[in-house]
Each structure stands twice: as structure tokens, then as C-alpha cells.
Amino acid sequence: MLDSILRPVMVSPGLVGQPAPCDFFDVRGTLLLREGGAISATMGHLSGNRRLYCRASQAARVSNAAPLSALRDVGEALSMLDGLAGSGTGTSAAEFLSLAEETYKVWSQDPDACIGYARIVQFDRPSVCHSILTALFAAELGSAHGFVKQELVDLIGAALTMNLGSLPLHDEMAALAGAPDACARDALAQHPLRAQEMLVRIGGFSATWRSAVAQHHENFDGSGYPFGLKRGEIVLQARMLRVADVLAARLGERKRRGPMFWSLHQARDPERLIRHIFGTDMDFLDQTLVRLLMGRLSSFPPGSVVRLSNGELAIISRRSPDPAEAPREVLAFLDVHGRPQHAPQARRIGPRDCRISGYAHDTQPRLPPYDWQAIWGYRPQAAAPGTRRN
């Protein structure tokens, strides 16, 4: 199965001029260099949409990267640091910066895998998973806007700490079936200020990082909180964080509502799709940033569960480089009878092959246990006795 899945890899400078340890492909799966051919200096500098890919079964010959396991580690570390910061126990800006840098690193290694995995697997507390998915969307948005690495790291850090000290409250809201009471509403209204105050107390965070956290619930029309800022009064990073936060919330599930998904008809019309997924919140958001992020993610973001014309249930594992095109990689994981495939099966989307009949999250709200890391060609790291990793 790993022979049919391609993974992005970075060629180390030491391999330039050496025989290729495996076949290399481009983002569309076109063979660029056969195993044994000399690796050029140009191939050593490919990144982004021009990054190199190799078969997942051969990836260890080039890289030992394990971004999905690392993403789980980020979640565990964030949960621990939030608890320490909330209790007043010593934490430092360096620890949070290191966490942001690690998140940037794993997103850079394989953004499709990170986004898709974070959407499918509840690998930590709901509040932590939401913060990580927001950080990944923020990274996509910042990158599309042309941010350099340090700007992206600060934006990711702001996403990870936007609810600092209030993760237990957000866990409660995720599990709440009804509307929050007055006490909870007051706490929610104050949580951006609380997070900012904690960052100030810890010290060592950039002004942009702190402002993005403090303003991440401000609205374009001045109806947001806690300051009631409007349009240009809101820093760009906070506007980005607001858009990423709303999208992560729409794609997440809470006790009182299911996730928001869209139909195939809506997916064919980018503007209709945007209006459907963001709803009335479009009036409160920076619409230019909304369209920039949605264009980046395409109509079928990684992690989307779809029903195929042959009756199988499949996962979109790789988005297309062109948002107008069909997804680049679709893997069937349930057969026509709803039974898990022994290994995910690659399906070609096209007029003479399979078609995507529609989104299937709404008819398949609970996915069966599955080796989700294998969808993107990764093998789970060994877990401690008595624990389970997906």
C-alpha cells in the first residue's frame, strides 16, 4: 500500500550530486528522477508547491520526518504548558516559541497530512485540537499572504496561545449541549484579555503576537470583543487568526451542533461555497482573507470524507495544486458495504473513472477505527504499553 502513496520529502544538501536513493516525483506525480540518477542542486532547493515527492515505502531513505506523530506531541506539550501557565508555575516565552517553531516545521514538511489528520483524529482535548487546526489554517493564510518564516512562526504561536489559560473553559463549551450560562459567557468574553495578560506576565513575546491574541475576536464592523475595534484598527495577524479560528470551528464538532460541511453543488461554485461555510460571519470578517484561505485550501481540503460513485467512502488526502481541478489524491477506506479496507485504495477521479458523488461527513459522523497516519504514508511511532495511537 505504501508503494502507491507519495510523500513530500526535502533533499538534504549532502545528497546533491549523489545518486538518488529512490524515484522522485513532482506534486502531480510526474516522475522527475529515477533511482540512481544524480540529484541536481535545483532539486535540493524545491519547496512549497514545487516540493519533491517519493513513494512512502522509500521515504526513510531520504528523511526520518514524522510530522503526524510530532503534531500529537505539540498537542501534549500545549496542554501541559497551558496548565502550568494557568497555575502560575514557571513557564517561558522560549517554550511557547519552540512549540510554534515545531508546528511550523511539521506544517512545512507536509501541510496536507497535517491539516487532514488534525481534522479527522481527536488526538487530544477538543480545545487543543481546535488551537492546532487554527494554527495550521493560519499558517496557510499567512503563507498565501507572503509572510516570511518568522512572521509565520509568530502567527502560529498566536493561534496556539489565543485561548491560553482558558482551555478547560473551551473544553466545557465543546461538551455543552445547551447555551452557556451568564458566568460562562462572561468568561468567554474576557478570555482574549486573559490570554494577553498571561503572555505579558510571562514576558518575551513580540508585540504582534500579543496583539493578535488580544484582538482575535474583534469584528470588521466593530461588534467584536473585547475592544470593539473596526477594520484597519485590527492588526492584520488578528484578522487572519479570526478567519482561521472561525473555519476551524465550522469544521469541528461540538455537543450542541455537528460540523459544517457543504454539498458537491456548492463546492463547484467557490463564492457559494464560501457563503455557505462562513454564513453570516462573512459580514464580520476580512472577506479578502476569507477568499485567500479558501482558495488556498481548494474545494476539497485534505481530510474531507467523500462518497464515490462506486459506493465507497474515501478521504481526500492531497488537494490539487489548482483549486479548480479535482483532488490530486483520493483514497477509499470503506468498501461499498461499509467495511474498512485492509489498506486504503487509491482511486482516480475522472470521467472514465470514479466520480465524487458528494461530501459524506453528514451521513458518516463517526468514522471507524483506522490507521489514519497510513492515509498519508506515515507509520505511527511506537506507543507506550497500554496506550493507543491512530
C-alpha positions in Angstrom: 0.0 0.0 0.0 2.8 2.4 0.8 4.1 1.9 -2.7 1.1 3.7 -4.1 1.2 6.7 -1.8 3.6 9.6 -2.4 5.0 11.7 0.5 6.8 15.1 0.2 10.5 15.0 1.2 13.3 17.5 1.5 16.6 16.7 -0.1 19.5 17.5 2.3 22.4 19.4 0.8 24.6 16.4 1.3 22.6 14.4 -1.3 23.2 16.9 -4.1 25.4 15.4 -6.8 24.8 11.9 -5.3 22.8 9.0 -6.8 19.1 9.3 -5.9 18.2 6.8 -3.3 14.7 6.4 -4.8 12.5 7.7 -7.5 11.5 11.4 -7.2 8.2 12.9 -8.4 6.6 16.4 -8.6 3.4 17.5 -7.0 1.3 16.0 -9.8 3.0 12.6 -9.6 5.1 13.1 -12.7 8.5 11.2 -12.5 11.3 13.7 -12.2 14.3 11.5 -11.5 14.8 7.7 -11.4 16.6 6.0 -8.6 20.3 6.1 -9.2 20.2 9.3 -11.2 22.3 12.3 -10.0 20.5 14.7 -7.8 20.9 18.3 -9.1 21.3 21.4 -7.0 18.0 22.7 -8.2 16.2 19.6 -6.8 17.8 20.4 -3.4 16.0 23.7 -3.3 12.5 22.7 -4.2 9.8 23.7 -1.7 6.2 24.7 -1.4 4.1 23.6 -4.5 7.3 22.6 -6.2 8.5 20.2 -3.4 9.7 16.7 -4.2 7.8 13.6 -3.5 8.8 9.9 -3.2 7.0 6.7 -2.5 6.1 6.4 1.1 7.7 3.0 1.3 11.0 4.6 0.3 10.8 7.8 2.2 13.0 6.6 5.1 15.9 6.5 2.6 15.6 10.3 2.3 14.1 11.6 5.5 13.1 10.4 9.0 10.4 13.1 9.3 7.3 12.1 11.2 5.1 15.2 11.2 1.9 13.5 12.3 3.5 12.0 15.4 5.2 15.4 16.0 1.8 17.1 15.8 0.4 14.9 18.6 3.5 15.8 20.6 2.7 19.5 20.0 -0.8 18.9 21.4 0.5 17.2 24.5 3.1 20.0 25.1 0.5 22.7 24.6 -1.9 21.1 27.1 0.9 20.9 29.7 2.2 24.4 29.2 -1.4 25.8 29.4 -1.8 24.1 32.8 1.5 25.4 34.1 0.7 28.9 32.9 -2.7 28.8 34.4 -1.4 27.7 37.8 1.3 30.4 37.9 4.0 27.8 37.6 7.1 29.0 35.8 6.9 28.9 32.0 8.8 30.9 29.5 8.3 32.5 26.1 11.1 30.3 24.8 8.9 27.2 25.5 6.0 28.6 23.5 8.2 29.8 20.8 9.7 26.4 20.5 6.2 24.9 20.2 5.3 27.4 17.4 8.6 26.6 15.6 7.9 22.9 15.8 4.3 23.4 14.5 5.8 25.5 11.6 8.3 22.7 10.9 5.7 19.9 10.7 3.3 22.0 8.6 6.2 22.8 6.2 7.1 19.1 5.9 3.6 18.0 4.9 0.7 20.6 5.1 -1.9 18.3 3.5 -1.2 15.5 6.0 -1.2 17.8 9.0 -4.5 19.5 8.1 -6.2 16.3 7.1 -5.0 14.4 10.2 -6.0 17.2 12.5 -9.5 17.2 11.0 -10.0 13.5 11.4 -8.3 12.4 14.6 -9.2 13.7 18.0 -5.7 13.2 19.4 -6.1 15.4 22.4 -8.6 17.7 24.2 -11.1 19.4 21.9 -9.6 22.8 22.9 -6.1 21.7 22.0 -7.2 20.1 18.7 -9.0 23.4 17.8 -6.0 25.5 18.6 -3.8 23.3 16.4 -6.2 23.3 13.5 -6.5 27.0 13.7 -2.7 27.3 13.7 -2.5 25.2 10.6 -5.1 27.3 8.8 -3.3 30.4 9.9 -0.1 29.1 8.5 -1.8 28.5 5.2 -3.3 32.0 5.2 0.0 33.7 6.2 1.9 31.8 3.6 -0.6 32.8 0.9 -0.2 36.4 2.0 3.5 36.2 1.6 4.7 36.0 5.2 8.3 35.0 5.8 9.2 32.3 8.3 9.4 34.4 11.5 6.1 36.1 10.7 4.5 32.7 10.2 6.0 31.3 13.5 4.6 34.3 15.4 1.2 33.9 13.8 1.2 30.1 14.6 2.3 30.9 18.1 -0.6 33.4 18.5 -3.0 30.7 17.3 -1.7 28.2 19.8 -1.9 30.7 22.7 -5.1 32.6 21.7 -7.0 30.7 24.5 -4.2 30.5 26.9 -5.5 29.9 30.4 -9.0 29.1 29.1 -8.6 25.7 27.6 -10.7 24.0 30.3 -13.4 26.5 29.6 -13.3 25.7 25.9 -13.4 22.0 26.6 -16.6 22.6 28.6 -18.1 24.6 25.7 -17.3 21.8 23.3 -19.2 19.3 25.5 -22.1 21.7 26.3 -25.4 20.6 24.8 -27.2 23.9 25.5 -26.4 27.6 25.6 -23.7 28.7 28.1 -24.8 30.4 31.3 -24.1 34.0 32.2 -20.9 33.1 34.1 -19.5 31.1 31.1 -20.5 33.9 28.7 -18.6 36.5 30.8 -15.5 34.2 30.9 -15.7 33.7 27.1 -15.9 37.5 26.6 -12.8 38.0 28.8 -10.6 35.1 27.5 -8.7 37.2 24.9 -7.7 39.7 27.6 -6.8 36.9 30.0 -4.5 35.2 27.4 -2.9 38.5 26.6 -2.3 39.3 30.3 -0.7 35.9 30.8 1.6 36.5 27.8 2.6 39.9 29.3 3.2 38.3 32.7 5.4 35.5 31.2 7.2 38.1 29.1 9.3 37.8 25.9 6.6 37.7 23.3 6.5 40.0 20.3 4.0 42.9 20.2 2.4 41.4 17.1 2.0 38.0 18.8 0.3 39.7 21.9 -1.9 41.9 19.7 -3.1 39.0 17.6 -4.1 37.1 20.7 -5.9 40.1 22.3 -7.8 41.0 19.1 -8.6 37.6 17.7 -12.4 38.1 18.4 -12.7 41.6 17.0 -15.0 42.1 14.1 -14.7 44.3 11.0 -17.9 46.2 11.9 -16.9 46.9 15.5 -19.2 44.3 17.0 -16.4 42.0 18.3 -14.8 41.9 21.7 -13.1 42.9 24.0 -12.2 46.3 22.4 -14.9 46.8 19.7 -12.2 47.6 17.1 -13.1 48.2 13.4 -11.4 47.3 10.1 -7.9 48.8 10.0 -7.8 49.2 13.8 -7.5 45.4 14.0 -3.9 44.2 13.3 -3.6 42.0 10.2 -2.5 39.0 12.2 -5.6 39.2 14.4 -7.8 39.4 11.3 -6.0 36.3 9.9 -6.4 34.5 13.3 -10.2 35.4 13.3 -10.7 33.8 9.9 -8.7 30.7 10.7 -10.5 30.3 14.1 -13.9 30.5 12.5 -13.1 28.0 9.8 -11.6 25.6 12.4 -14.8 25.9 14.5 -17.0 25.3 11.4 -15.2 22.1 10.6 -15.1 20.9 14.2 -17.9 19.2 16.1 -19.5 20.2 19.3 -22.1 18.6 21.5 -24.8 21.1 20.5 -24.1 21.0 16.8 -22.3 18.9 14.2 -19.6 20.1 11.9 -20.5 22.3 8.9 -19.9 20.7 5.5 -21.0 21.6 2.0 -22.6 19.8 -0.9 -21.0 18.9 -4.1 -23.1 21.6 -5.9 -21.7 24.3 -3.5 -18.2 23.0 -3.9 -18.4 23.7 -7.7 -19.1 27.4 -7.0 -16.3 29.0 -4.9 -18.4 32.0 -3.9 -21.4 29.9 -2.9 -19.1 27.6 -1.0 -17.6 30.5 0.9 -21.0 31.9 1.8 -22.3 28.5 2.9 -19.3 27.6 5.2 -18.9 31.0 6.8 -22.6 32.1 6.8 -23.4 35.4 8.3 -19.9 35.6 9.8 -18.8 36.9 6.4 -20.2 40.3 7.4 -17.8 40.4 10.4 -14.6 39.0 8.8 -12.0 40.4 6.4 -13.5 38.9 3.3 -10.3 39.2 1.3 -8.6 36.9 3.8 -11.5 34.5 3.8 -11.3 34.1 0.0 -7.5 33.9 0.2 -7.6 31.0 2.7 -10.4 29.1 0.9 -8.6 29.4 -2.4 -5.5 28.0 -0.8 -7.4 25.0 0.7 -9.4 24.3 -2.5 -13.0 23.0 -2.7 -11.9 19.6 -1.2 -9.5 20.3 1.7 -7.4 17.4 3.0 -9.3 15.3 5.4 -12.6 15.7 3.6 -14.7 12.5 3.7 -16.5 11.9 0.3 -18.8 9.3 -1.2 -17.6 7.9 -4.5 -19.8 6.9 -7.5 -18.8 3.3 -6.9 -20.3 3.4 -3.4 -17.0 3.5 -1.5 -16.2 6.1 1.2 -13.0 7.9 0.7 -10.7 10.5 2.2 -9.2 13.4 0.2 -5.6 13.1 1.2 -3.9 15.6 -1.2 -5.5 18.7 -2.6 -4.9 19.7 -6.2 -2.3 22.4 -7.0 -5.1 24.0 -9.0 -8.3 24.7 -6.8 -10.4 24.3 -9.9 -9.2 20.7 -10.6 -10.3 17.5 -8.9 -8.4 16.5 -5.8 -5.0 15.1 -6.6 -5.2 12.0 -4.3 -8.4 10.2 -3.1 -8.1 7.1 -1.0 -11.0 4.7 -0.4 -11.1 3.4 3.2 -14.6 1.8 3.4 -15.9 -0.6 0.8 -19.4 -0.4 -0.7 -20.7 -2.4 2.3 -19.2 0.0 4.8 -16.4 -2.4 5.8 -12.9 -1.0 6.4 -10.5 -1.7 3.5 -7.5 -3.7 4.6 -5.4 -0.9 3.2 -6.6 2.4 1.7 -7.1 2.1 -2.1 -6.1 4.9 -4.4 -9.0 6.0 -6.7 -8.5 8.0 -9.9 -11.1 10.8 -10.3 -12.2 11.5 -13.8 -15.0 11.0 -16.4 -13.8 7.4 -17.2 -13.0 6.5 -13.6 -14.7 7.3 -10.3 -16.6 10.5 -9.6 -17.1 12.2 -6.2 -20.8 11.9 -5.5 -20.8 14.3 -2.5 -19.5 15.0 0.9 -20.2 12.2 3.4 -19.4 13.6 6.8 -23.1 14.2 7.5 -24.0 10.6 6.7 -20.9 9.2 8.4 -20.5 11.3 11.6 -18.5 8.6 13.4 -15.6 7.1 11.4 -14.5 3.6 12.3 -11.0 3.0 13.9 -8.4 3.2 11.2 -4.7 3.6 10.8 -5.2 7.3 9.7 -1.5 8.1 9.5 -1.2 5.5 6.8 -3.5 7.6 4.7 -0.7 10.0 4.2 2.0 7.3 4.0 3.3 7.5 7.6 3.8 4.8 10.2 2.7 5.6 13.8 5.5 5.7 16.2 5.5 3.1 18.9 3.2 4.0 21.8 3.8 3.2 25.4 2.2 0.0 26.8 -1.5 0.3 27.4 -1.9 3.4 25.0 -3.2 3.6 21.5 -2.3 5.8 18.6 -4.3 6.4 15.4 
